[in-house]
Amino acid sequence: MTYEEFWPRYLAGHADRRTRALHYLATAGALACIPAAAITADWGWLIAAPVVGYGPAWLAHAAFERNRPETFSHPIWSLLSDFRMLGLFLAGRIGGELRRAGVER
């Protein structure tokens, strides 16, 4: 499977907007842990980053999607896709991407 084949599959696994919302918050929270570690010189923030990033996201998969997170089968592509999805959301372009993938009407 190529990344181009993976991306629509990733989006389909995040069809519920509540799942996407928790992913956006979790990814932003994980990213915020990095400067927090540098500013406070408390490297515990770096340990917290994956917990903050994956905990709510995996909970969303269990509660709303009822599927297995792609992290377990494609960890790197899944992480890149988390950032890509957040970027598209912040740019106001996630809707078009979901439609192209056949996830939203």
C-alpha positions, 0 to 999 in steps of 0.5 A: 500500500502506498501513502496515496492509498492509505490516506483515503482509508485513514479518512474513512476511519475518521468519518465521525466528526467527533472523532476528528474533533478529538484528534485535532485537540489531541494532536494540538495538545501533543504539539503543545507539550514540546515547547512546554518541555523546553520552556519549563525544562521539565522533560516529563512533558515529552513523556506526556506528549504521546499520552496527550496525543494518542489517549483521546484519539484512541478513545474516540475510535472506541467510542464513536468509530468502533474501529481499530486506530490505523496507528497499530498497522501504519504508525508513521503514516498515521502520525503524518496523517494526524498532522495533515488532517489537523492542517487541513482542518485549520486551513478550512479544507478538510471538508473537500478532502473528506468528500474526495475520499467519499467520507462526506457528502 
